[in-house]
């Protein structure tokens, strides 16, 4: 507000996603003054890199001033640093003060018209004291700014590199950079890094000018040798003239001596096999992950390759099947009124509209036959407001699903599943202004010319906020990002390959008392990087298991993952797994109690957790011995592990033999060496514990 009093309101205000900048007051102020509030993503700080670099420079100048004058205050150092940057830094030939005010300040730092008479500020009776201190501070600040600018220049020079030249001529051999090969996924061969392919021959150039100033795409004679160039262009011959022939096939470059003299009968055999080449990841982390299970990586790569189909490579029968699938999808779009046809005077420019495409896949029926599936999706990444749209929408966890299935089996309820056709098309009306160019099939169904611009009325597939709009309309749960959706598709393909395996939800007797059991195990330093792995399995069973009987177990939750911190010994890894398992057991007991008894007091969750029994099972003698010790001493190299196990003993441990001495005293229980419990504490034991 102080800035706009002198320089007016800006057209755009770009801020990072800090809490103060995301307040409603900032949004209301920007809306009031017609200012575009551009909140950058948290991981895209390069968009405000100029501001952050300026702040870093001001801090360095302030540090130099404080080292020069220890008595200077923070406010004085900040004012001196900002003044020095505004008056002495050069941006495009002018200082920031000259850019804004149109002139540079005088010796006193004031912006006044020039005069032949000396300025009153220069007439100082006593040059010592505060005046001398201020002048020396300004000189020190300017010196610090000069050092800062020199350091920035050296840093830019260190990180600089040559820029490629693009004055190519037809016939030259070049290597070209691509992030995606034909018939390969977008993350292959190199993902965002890409790779060089080639050599390839240039066929034509655009608007190339010759020496006479006229446009010439081929300014080299047939018998003239190509010009020598200092940069790398490939391994083209410097003696031969550039060829104007079309690129030849790969087999034309194979030497004649490498071809067999007789035709091989191998290719006449219909059962002959061929080699399939799959590119390895470019990053070291990706290669390490692939080498851990090379077979799984090859299978996953081939499945990712076969997810989407190309209509150009289909047979006539397949095209006919997908033509019918497209017709079904078009009817869904038309019936849901996903697009609004605009009159000509209300249509925006085509550059303001996003595109649309078809995704064609095969869907397997339960009988094993294939069904053509066509999905029309919007190219949501072309949306200018893509970074700023809300995408948060909750989703059911695997543990919640297992608990619901267990409750349904225990109560003898019937569980049904269903699929919503065109789910996102049944959401509420899209709240924002978004324009789209539908697919030709949809344009034909709407009775408009191909390539017409329409207004989006429903959150169609492809928009980043489509799941959130579905949740707001139907109160369903769905939350994911693009990366997790890709991983989910890969996981779904793996699960479909194991569709014959079954998970059984046991229907226990209505009279059985159910309890939760968490099995924990760990392996120390079994990873390539030296890390440890933990395995957690949470199951639902009856309390008869705690007495040694063999009982059925329903899987509720399971994890096999890396332990967060490094473990020095196998005992430390087992203890960390036991701690994490007890934490997961606590959450599962709380969730099951909520399903049975309703929501409890969040300020006292222990009361609700105690209504469901629980048990942690480990094969580590080290962990068991520590837990059964009444007074556990914190000693040895694994003190942190001992403290974490002590936290378990101080928590809701219901086994009297594993309670700590402090907790036994709080509950009125006798020490372990006494067999007889006080008469007054027996009620506390029965009332305070369920198992």
N, C-alpha and C positions, 0 to 999 in steps of 0.2 A: 504493500500500500504506500510506503514511503517512496518507492521507485516510480510508481505511476503518477505521483504528484508532479514530477519533473519531466518524465519521458513518455507518459501515456501508457495505455494498456497494451500488452503484447498480444500477438495473434495466437501464439501457442505457448504453453507452459509445460515443459518436459521435466518430470520428476522421477526419482527412483521410488520403489514401493515401500517406503518407510511408513510407520504407523501414523505419524502426524500428517503426512502428505495424502493419506487415504481417508482422511476424515470427511464428514459430510459438510463441514464449514468450507473447506477448500473447494469442493465440488459446487456448492451453492454460489460461492464467490465467482468462480469461473463461468458458471451458467448465467449469472447476472450480468457479467461484462462481456459475454460472447467470446470467451477464451477457450481454445481447445486444450483440454487437460490430457496430456500424453503421459500416461504412467507406463514406464518401461518395465519389461519383465525383470525379475530378480537376478536372472543369470545373464542379462544383456547389459552389463554396466558400460560396455564400450559405447553405447549410445549417448552417455553423458561423460565420456572420457575426457573431453576438454575441461569440464567443470572439475572433475576429480583431480586432473593434473594441475589445474590452477590452485586448488585447495592444498595439494601436496607442496607446490612451490611456495605458497604463503606460509605454510607451517615451517618449511625449511628456513625462510627468511626470519620468521619469528624466533626460531631456535638460535640462529646466529646472533640476533639482537640480544637475546637473553644471556648468551655466553659472553657477549661484549659488555653488557651492562646488567649485572645481577639485580640491581634495584628497580629495573623497569617492570611495570605491571603488565599483565596479560592484555588488558584493553589497549594500553599504549603500544605494545608490540604489534597487535593486530592492526591498529589504525595506521601505524608506520608502514607495515608490510603491504597493506591494501593500497595506500597512497603511492608507494613506490611502484607497484605493479601497474596502477592506472596511469602514471605519468611517464614511466621509463620503458615499459615493455613495448615492443614494436610488433604490430599485427597488420600485415598487408601494407606496410609503409607508414602507418600512423599509430600513435598510442591510443589506448582505449578512451582516454579523456578527449582526444581529438576526434575520434569517431563519433562520440556522443555529443560533445559540446561545440565541435567545430574549431577549436583553437587549443593551444597548449597553455599551461599556467605560467605565471611569472616566477621570479625567484622565491617569492614568499608562498607559492602554491595557490595564489588567488587568480581568478579569471576576471580581469578588469581590462578596459581599453588601454592601449599604450599611450604614454604621455612623455613629454620631454623632461618634466620635473621628476625628481626621485620620489619613490613611493614612501609614504609615511612609515610603512612597516620596516623599511631599511634604515631608518634613522633611530638607531639604538644607542642610548647613552652608555650602558654598561654591556660590553660584548661578552662578558664572562657569565658564569652561572647557568641559568636555564636556557639562554639562547645558544651558548656554546654546546651544551649537552644535546639540544635538539638538532643542531647542525651536524654534529658528529654521529648521532643516531641515524640521520638521513643518509649520510655518507656510508655508514656501515651497512645500511639496508640496501643501498644501490650497489655496493660491492657484493653483497650476498646474492642480489638478483643477477648481477653479471656472472657470478660463479654458477648459479642455477641454470642460466641460459646456455653457458658453455657446456655444462654437463648434459643438458638436453640435446644439444647439437652432437656431442660425441656419442650419445646413446642412439640417436637417429642414424648417425653414420655407421655405427656398429651393426645395427639391425637392417640397414638398407641393402638392397640387392638390385641387380640390373633389371630393367624393364624389357620385356620382349618387343621385338619389332615385327610389324605385320605387313611390311611392303613386299609380300610374296608375289611371284609371277607364276603363271601356269606352266606346268611341267616340272616344278621343283618337287623333290622328295622331302617330306616333313614327317615328324612325329606329332600326333595330336593327343590332347588330354581329354579323357572321358571318365565320368563317374558311373556310367552304366553301359554295359554291353547289350547288344541285341539279344532278345530272348532270355534275358537274365533279370533277376530282381534288382530293385533299386539299390540294395545294399551289396550288390556284387558288381564288379570284382573288388572294388575298393571302398564302397560306402561313400562317406563324405570326403575321403581323401582322393579317391580315384587313382588312375594310373595312365601312363603314356601307352598309346597303341600306334602301330605303324610298322614300317614306313608306308606312307600313302602319297600318291601323286596329285598335285593340285590341277584341277581341270579348268577352272575359271576364277577370275577375281572380279570384284565390283568397283566401278568408277576409278580404275587405275589410270593415271595420267602419264603420258610420255613426256619427252623432253620438249616437244612443241606445245605442250599444254592441253592437247586433245586427249580425250578418254581412249584408252587402248588396253584391252585385256590381254593381248599377246603381243608384246613389243620386242620380241626376240626372233631373229631370223632362224631359218631352219638349219643353216650351216654355221651359225654363230655359237661360240662357246658361251655357256652361262657365266654370269659375273660371279667372282669370288666374294664370299661374305664372311664376316668375322664371327658370326654367331652360328650355333649348331643347327643344322637343318636336316639332318639325316645323313645317309651315306650315298648320296647321289653322285654320279660321275661328273667330273669337271671337264671332260673332253667331249662327251656326246651331247647332242642337241636335245632339248627337252621334248619328250614324247607327248603327242596329242592323242594317243590311243586310250581307250577306256581301260580301267584297271582289269587285269587278268585274274583268273581264278587261282586258288592256292596251288592246284596241282601243276599249273604251267610253270611254276618256279622251281619244281623238283627236277634235279638233273636226270638226264636220260639213263645214266649208269645205275641209278637207284631203283629203277623200275625192273620187275622180274621179266625174264625172257618169255616165260610161258604163263598163261592165265591160270590163276589159282582156283581150284574148285571149292575153296572155303566159302566164297561168297554165294555159290550156288546152293549151299545148304541152308534151308529155312531155319534150322535150329542154331545157326551160328550166332555167336555173341560178339558184341562190340564193347569197346572201352568207353566209359563215361568220365569226362574230366570235370572236376568241381574245384573251383578256386578256393584256396585257403584264405583266411582273414589276413588283412594287411597289418593289423596291430599285434603287438606281442601278447597283449592280454587275450585277444581273440584266438591266437594260435595256441596259447596254453590251454584255454578252455576246450578247444577242438581236440587237442592231443590227449586230453584226459579220457575221452571216450570217442575215438575216431569213427567207429561204426555209427554211433548216434548222430554225430555231426553230418556224415554223408547222407544218412536217411533224412534228417531234418532239412538239409539243403535241397535234396531231390523233392521233398514234399512241398517246400516253399516254392520251388520252381513250377510245380504242377497245380498250384492253387488256382491261378487265373488262366483262362483259355484265350487264345487268339482266334478271332472269327475268320481270319484269312486262311488259317490252317485247318478249318473244319471241312468235313465231308458234306455233301448236299443234305443227307439225312440229319446230320447234327445241326446244320443251319436251320433246317425246318423245325427241329425241336426247340432251339433257342428263339426262333421267331415267335413261337407260341408263348414261351416264357416271357419274352419282352412284352407281348400283348397283355399278359396278366399284370405286369408291373405298370404299364401305361394306364390300364383301367384303374388301378389303385391310386395313381397320382391324380387322374381326372376326377374320380369319385370323392377324394378327400379335398379337392380344390386347393391343391398345394401351390398353384401358381395363379396369379391374377394377370389377365391380359390388359395391357395398358394402351390407351390411345396414343397416337403418334406424337401429340404435343406434350405428353407427360413421360415419354420414354427418355431415359438418360443415355449418355454415350455408351457405346459397347465396352469401352475401357473401364467403366464403373461396374460392370456386371461380371459375375464369376461364371465359369464354365460347368459342364456336366458331362459325364461319361458312363458307359456301361461296364459292369463287372460280371463276367460270365463264368460260372463254375458248375461242376457236377455235384449233385446232392444224392447221397446213397439212401435208398429206402430200407426199411427193416427186412425186406425179403432179399436184399443184395442188389437189386436193380438200380440203375442210374436215373436221375431226374434232372432235367435242365433247370438251372436257377439263374435268373437274370435280375440284377439289382442296378437301378439307376441312382447314382450318387452325385452329389454336388462336389466340386473341387473346392473344399472349404479352405485350403491353404491360400487361395487367391483372395480371400476376404481381407480387406485392409484392416478391419478391426479384430482380426484373428487373435492377436496377443492379449486383447483386453476383454474378451468375452468370458463370462463365468462358466466353469465346467464342472464344479463340484456337485456330485450327486451320489449318495451313499449306496452301498451294495451289500448283499448278504454274504457273510463269511462262510467258509467251509464248516467251521465248528458249529455255527448256528444251524446250518442245514442238517448236520448230523444229529444235533440235539432235537430238532423238530421231528426228524424221522424216528428217532428213538422214542420220543414222547408219543408219536402216533402209533408205533408198534406196541408200546406198553399199554396204551389206552384202547387198543383195537380200533383205531380210527382208519378211515379210508383216505389215501393220498392220491390226488390226481394231478397231472401236469398238462399243460396246453401251450400252444404257440399262437402268438398274436400276429396275424398277417398285416404287414405294413405298419408295424408298431409306431414308429416315429411319425408317420403320416397322420396318426390319430391324436397328436398332441394339440395343445391350445394354439391359437393364432400367434404366429411369430411376432414378438413385440418390436423388433428393430426393423429398420428399412434396409432391405437387402434385395439386390436385383440379380437375375440369373438368365442365362441363355440355355433353355432346355434342349434335350436331345431331339434329333429330327423326328423320331417316332412320336414324342410327346407333342411337338409343335404341330404335327399332322393331325393328331387327335384333338387338339385345341382349335384347329382351323386357322392357324396363323402361319405365315411364311417361316421357313427354316432360318435360324439365326436371330429370331425376334427376341427382344429384351422383355422379360416379364418380372413381376414382383413376387418374391417368395412369401407365401402365406403360412406355411407349416415348416417345422424344423425337420427338413429332409435328411436322409442319410448323407454323411459326409461333412456336416456342420459340426464344429467342435462342441457347441452347446446343445446339440440334439438330445443327448441323454438327459440333460438337466431339464429341458422343456418337457420331455416325456414324464419325468419324475414329478414335476410341478402339476402336470395335468392329471396323472393317474395315481400319484403317490406311490410309485414303484421305486425301486432302489437300483441304481446303476452308477458306478464311478470307475473311470479308467482313463488312461492316457493312450496316445498312439502307440508308444512302446509296449505298454502292458497288453494292449489289444493284439499286437503282433505276437507277443509271447503266448497269449492265451490261445490264439489260433494254432500255433505250433503245438502247444500242450494238448489242444483238442484233437489234433490229428494223431498224436501219440496215444491218447486215450481211446480213440476210435479203433486204432490197430489192436487194442487189447479189450475189445468189447465183449469177448467171451468170458473174461474174468468177472466175477460177481462179488459184490460186497454185501454181506448179510447183516440186516438190522434185526436183532433177536427180539422176539415178542415174549418178554418175561411174564411170569405169572403176576396177576394183579396184587397178590399178597406178598410178593418179594420186596424186600427193602433194597433199593438200588444204591450203589455207591460208585464213586469215580476212582480209578486207579491210573497213576502216571508211571509208566516205565521209562527209565532214563539210562542212557549208556553214552560213553564217550571214547574217542580214540585220540591219543596224544601225538602231535607232530606227524600226522599222516598225510598232510597236504604238501604240495610242491613248494609253497612258500614257507613251510615250517609251521603252519597253523594247525589247530586241532578241530575235530568235528564232533558234534553232539547229535544224538538221536533221541527224540521225545515222542512217546506214543501215549495218548490219552484215551482210555476206554471206559465204557459203562458196563458194570456187572453187578452181581448181587453180593451182599455182605458175607455169603457163605465162602467166598474165596479167601477172605481174611482168616478163616478158620482152617484153611488147608485143603478145601474141597476144589474139584475141577469144575468150573462154571463157564458158560459162554460169555464172550466179551464182544460188545459192539464198538467198532472204531468211531471215535469222536473227532480227534485231531491228531495229526502226525507231522513231524518236521525232522529233516536231516539237513543240517546247515553248519556253517563255520562258526566257531565260538568267537565272540567279539574280541576278546583280548588274548594275548599270548599266555600259554600255560607252561610252567617250568617242569612239571612232572605229570605222570598219568593220574596221580591222586588229585592234582589241581584241576585237570580236565573233568574228571568224574564229579568233583565238587561243584564246578561251574555248571555242569549239566543238571545236577540235582537242584541247584538254586533256581535255574531257569525252569526246570520242570515243576518245582513247587509253585512258582509264580503262575505258570500256565494252569496248574491244577486249581489254584485259587480263583482264577477267572472263570474256569469251567464250572466250578461249584456255584459261584455267584449267578452265572447265567442259567443253570438248571434250576436253582431255587427261585429265580424270577419267573420261570415258566410254570412252576408248580404253585407258588405262593404269592405271586405278584411282585411288583417293584417295592423294594424296601427303602430304608433311610440311607441315602448316599453318604451321609456324615458318619454313619456307623454300619459299614458294610459287613463287619464280622458277624453281626446278629443274623443276617440272611445267609451267609456262607456256612455257618454252623448247622444249618438245617439239612445240609447234604454232607454225607461222609466223604472222606478222601484218604488216599494212601499213595505214597511215593515208593517205588520199587527200584532198587539199584543193586548191581552185582559188585559194587566196590566195598571191600572190607574196610578200607581207610575211611570212607564217608560214614559207614555204619558205626564204626568204633567212636568216631568223634561225636556223633549224634547221641549215642547211648551214655556218653560221659556226662555225669551230672554237672561238674564244673570243668568247662573246657578252657584250657590255658592258651592264650595267644602267644605262640612262640614258633621258632623255626623260620625257614625261608618263605613259606607261604602264609604270611600273616593276613594278607587280604582275603585269602580263601577261608581261613579260620574265622575271620569276622563275618563273612557272608554265611557260613554255616551256623554261627552263633545267632545271626538274625533269624534263621529258620527255627532254632530252638526257642527264641523269644516270641515267635509268631504263634499261629493257631495249631501248635502240635498237640494232638489229642491223646497220644500214647504217653502214659505216665512215666514209662521207663526212659523216655527221650526228652522229657521236660528239663529245662535248666533249673538250677537251684533257686534262682530269683523267681521264676514263674511258679515253681512248686510252693515257695513261701507265700506268694501273692494269693494263690488259690487255697492256702491253708493245708497243704499236703506235707506229710512227713518226709524227711530225707530218705534216700533209697536204702540205707542200711537198716531202717526201721521197718518191720513188717506190718505192724499194727498202725492204722490211721486214726487220728483223733476223731472222737465221736462227732464233734461239731462240724467237721469238715467233710463228712461223707456226703451230705446233701449238696455241698458245693461241687463235688466231683460229678455226681449224677446230673446236676442241673447245668453245669457249665460245659459238659462235653457230651457228644452224641455217640462217640465210638471209643 
